[in-house]
Amino acid sequence: MTKSYLNPSLKTNKPILCIDMDGVLCDFDTRYTVLRAMGVREHQIWKHPELYNDLDPIIGAVEAWEKLQDKYDTYILSTPPWSSPLAWSQKREWVEKYLGKTAKKKLILCHNKGIVNGDYLIDDRIAHGVADFPGEHIHFGAVEQFKDWAAVLEYLL
């Protein structure tokens, strides 16, 4: 049995797997690049009303989410920009659209991922407390072993 994601005294039957959104589930980088090419200044991007609106899923992400449900207690763990409350709702809408209605209840938005208890965290960065996450960090896209969703699934399943 594994400890729950926020309360270590609660137990779950499956290992806890947290998955970041930007750059792992959804293609944030393309939107960022497009906004910069449109002339949106760096400091204004984080407040842009279209920043998180209907991003494309990363190839294999939706299928991976579905496959991981049987073996893991899965959560989406993301840090939205604090300067854009609209980004919070757009992230939630994205989760429901691409991962389903039940997934929206598994969305955790926080600034410090290191306070969340879990066995695994799939994240493409080490910012926002990732380095302090108590479980194993699967560094998505940064190392050959976890270069894409097929590689991550091979490791986790």
Contacts in CASP RR format, 6 or more apart in sequence:
PFRMAT RR
TARGET T0000
AUTHOR 0000-0000-0000
METHOD contacts of the structure
MODEL  1
MTKSYLNPSLKTNKPILCIDMDGVLCDFDTRYTVLRAMGVREHQIWKHPE
LYNDLDPIIGAVEAWEKLQDKYDTYILSTPPWSSPLAWSQKREWVEKYLG
KTAKKKLILCHNKGIVNGDYLIDDRIAHGVADFPGEHIHFGAVEQFKDWA
AVLEYLL
1 11 0 8 1.000
1 12 0 8 1.000
1 13 0 8 1.000
2 11 0 8 1.000
2 12 0 8 1.000
2 13 0 8 1.000
2 14 0 8 1.000
2 15 0 8 1.000
2 16 0 8 1.000
2 73 0 8 1.000
2 118 0 8 1.000
2 119 0 8 1.000
3 9 0 8 1.000
3 10 0 8 1.000
3 11 0 8 1.000
3 12 0 8 1.000
3 16 0 8 1.000
3 117 0 8 1.000
3 118 0 8 1.000
4 10 0 8 1.000
4 11 0 8 1.000
4 12 0 8 1.000
4 16 0 8 1.000
4 117 0 8 1.000
5 16 0 8 1.000
5 18 0 8 1.000
5 73 0 8 1.000
5 75 0 8 1.000
5 108 0 8 1.000
5 116 0 8 1.000
5 117 0 8 1.000
5 118 0 8 1.000
6 115 0 8 1.000
6 116 0 8 1.000
6 117 0 8 1.000
7 117 0 8 1.000
8 117 0 8 1.000
12 73 0 8 1.000
13 73 0 8 1.000
14 71 0 8 1.000
14 72 0 8 1.000
14 73 0 8 1.000
15 71 0 8 1.000
15 72 0 8 1.000
15 73 0 8 1.000
15 118 0 8 1.000
15 119 0 8 1.000
15 120 0 8 1.000
16 72 0 8 1.000
16 73 0 8 1.000
16 75 0 8 1.000
16 117 0 8 1.000
16 118 0 8 1.000
16 119 0 8 1.000
16 120 0 8 1.000
17 68 0 8 1.000
17 72 0 8 1.000
17 73 0 8 1.000
17 74 0 8 1.000
17 75 0 8 1.000
17 118 0 8 1.000
17 119 0 8 1.000
17 120 0 8 1.000
17 121 0 8 1.000
17 122 0 8 1.000
17 156 0 8 1.000
18 74 0 8 1.000
18 75 0 8 1.000
18 76 0 8 1.000
18 77 0 8 1.000
18 108 0 8 1.000
18 113 0 8 1.000
18 116 0 8 1.000
18 118 0 8 1.000
18 120 0 8 1.000
18 121 0 8 1.000
18 122 0 8 1.000
18 133 0 8 1.000
19 25 0 8 1.000
19 65 0 8 1.000
19 74 0 8 1.000
19 75 0 8 1.000
19 76 0 8 1.000
19 77 0 8 1.000
19 121 0 8 1.000
19 122 0 8 1.000
19 123 0 8 1.000
20 76 0 8 1.000
20 77 0 8 1.000
20 78 0 8 1.000
20 113 0 8 1.000
20 121 0 8 1.000
20 122 0 8 1.000
20 123 0 8 1.000
20 124 0 8 1.000
20 125 0 8 1.000
20 140 0 8 1.000
21 28 0 8 1.000
21 76 0 8 1.000
21 78 0 8 1.000
21 91 0 8 1.000
21 94 0 8 1.000
21 95 0 8 1.000
22 28 0 8 1.000
22 78 0 8 1.000
22 124 0 8 1.000
23 29 0 8 1.000
23 58 0 8 1.000
23 124 0 8 1.000
23 140 0 8 1.000
24 58 0 8 1.000
24 61 0 8 1.000
24 122 0 8 1.000
24 123 0 8 1.000
24 124 0 8 1.000
24 140 0 8 1.000
25 57 0 8 1.000
25 58 0 8 1.000
25 61 0 8 1.000
25 65 0 8 1.000
25 76 0 8 1.000
25 98 0 8 1.000
25 99 0 8 1.000
26 52 0 8 1.000
26 55 0 8 1.000
26 56 0 8 1.000
26 57 0 8 1.000
26 58 0 8 1.000
26 61 0 8 1.000
26 94 0 8 1.000
26 98 0 8 1.000
27 55 0 8 1.000
27 56 0 8 1.000
27 57 0 8 1.000
27 58 0 8 1.000
28 52 0 8 1.000
28 55 0 8 1.000
30 55 0 8 1.000
30 56 0 8 1.000
31 50 0 8 1.000
31 51 0 8 1.000
31 52 0 8 1.000
31 55 0 8 1.000
32 45 0 8 1.000
32 51 0 8 1.000
35 45 0 8 1.000
35 48 0 8 1.000
35 50 0 8 1.000
35 51 0 8 1.000
36 42 0 8 1.000
36 45 0 8 1.000
40 48 0 8 1.000
45 51 0 8 1.000
46 81 0 8 1.000
46 83 0 8 1.000
46 84 0 8 1.000
46 87 0 8 1.000
47 81 0 8 1.000
47 83 0 8 1.000
47 84 0 8 1.000
48 84 0 8 1.000
49 86 0 8 1.000
51 81 0 8 1.000
51 84 0 8 1.000
51 86 0 8 1.000
51 87 0 8 1.000
51 90 0 8 1.000
52 80 0 8 1.000
52 86 0 8 1.000
52 87 0 8 1.000
52 90 0 8 1.000
52 91 0 8 1.000
52 94 0 8 1.000
53 90 0 8 1.000
54 90 0 8 1.000
54 93 0 8 1.000
54 94 0 8 1.000
54 97 0 8 1.000
55 94 0 8 1.000
57 98 0 8 1.000
58 149 0 8 1.000
59 148 0 8 1.000
59 149 0 8 1.000
60 148 0 8 1.000
60 149 0 8 1.000
60 150 0 8 1.000
61 98 0 8 1.000
61 149 0 8 1.000
62 98 0 8 1.000
62 99 0 8 1.000
63 149 0 8 1.000
64 149 0 8 1.000
64 152 0 8 1.000
64 153 0 8 1.000
65 74 0 8 1.000
65 99 0 8 1.000
65 103 0 8 1.000
67 153 0 8 1.000
67 157 0 8 1.000
68 74 0 8 1.000
68 153 0 8 1.000
68 156 0 8 1.000
68 157 0 8 1.000
71 156 0 8 1.000
71 157 0 8 1.000
72 119 0 8 1.000
72 120 0 8 1.000
72 156 0 8 1.000
74 106 0 8 1.000
75 106 0 8 1.000
75 107 0 8 1.000
75 108 0 8 1.000
75 116 0 8 1.000
76 95 0 8 1.000
76 99 0 8 1.000
76 103 0 8 1.000
76 106 0 8 1.000
76 107 0 8 1.000
76 108 0 8 1.000
77 108 0 8 1.000
77 110 0 8 1.000
77 113 0 8 1.000
77 116 0 8 1.000
77 121 0 8 1.000
77 123 0 8 1.000
78 91 0 8 1.000
78 107 0 8 1.000
78 108 0 8 1.000
78 109 0 8 1.000
79 109 0 8 1.000
79 110 0 8 1.000
79 111 0 8 1.000
79 113 0 8 1.000
79 127 0 8 1.000
79 128 0 8 1.000
80 87 0 8 1.000
80 88 0 8 1.000
80 91 0 8 1.000
80 109 0 8 1.000
81 87 0 8 1.000
82 111 0 8 1.000
88 109 0 8 1.000
91 107 0 8 1.000
91 109 0 8 1.000
92 104 0 8 1.000
92 107 0 8 1.000
95 103 0 8 1.000
95 104 0 8 1.000
95 106 0 8 1.000
95 107 0 8 1.000
96 103 0 8 1.000
96 104 0 8 1.000
108 116 0 8 1.000
110 116 0 8 1.000
111 128 0 8 1.000
112 128 0 8 1.000
112 129 0 8 1.000
112 132 0 8 1.000
113 121 0 8 1.000
113 123 0 8 1.000
113 128 0 8 1.000
113 129 0 8 1.000
113 130 0 8 1.000
113 132 0 8 1.000
113 133 0 8 1.000
114 129 0 8 1.000
114 130 0 8 1.000
114 131 0 8 1.000
114 132 0 8 1.000
114 133 0 8 1.000
114 134 0 8 1.000
115 132 0 8 1.000
116 133 0 8 1.000
117 134 0 8 1.000
118 133 0 8 1.000
118 134 0 8 1.000
118 135 0 8 1.000
119 135 0 8 1.000
119 136 0 8 1.000
120 135 0 8 1.000
120 136 0 8 1.000
120 137 0 8 1.000
120 138 0 8 1.000
120 156 0 8 1.000
121 130 0 8 1.000
121 133 0 8 1.000
121 135 0 8 1.000
121 136 0 8 1.000
121 137 0 8 1.000
121 138 0 8 1.000
122 138 0 8 1.000
122 140 0 8 1.000
122 146 0 8 1.000
122 152 0 8 1.000
123 130 0 8 1.000
123 137 0 8 1.000
123 138 0 8 1.000
123 139 0 8 1.000
123 140 0 8 1.000
124 139 0 8 1.000
124 140 0 8 1.000
124 141 0 8 1.000
124 142 0 8 1.000
126 137 0 8 1.000
126 139 0 8 1.000
130 137 0 8 1.000
131 137 0 8 1.000
138 146 0 8 1.000
138 152 0 8 1.000
138 155 0 8 1.000
138 156 0 8 1.000
139 146 0 8 1.000
140 146 0 8 1.000
140 152 0 8 1.000
141 147 0 8 1.000
141 148 0 8 1.000
144 151 0 8 1.000
145 151 0 8 1.000
145 155 0 8 1.000
146 152 0 8 1.000
146 155 0 8 1.000
END
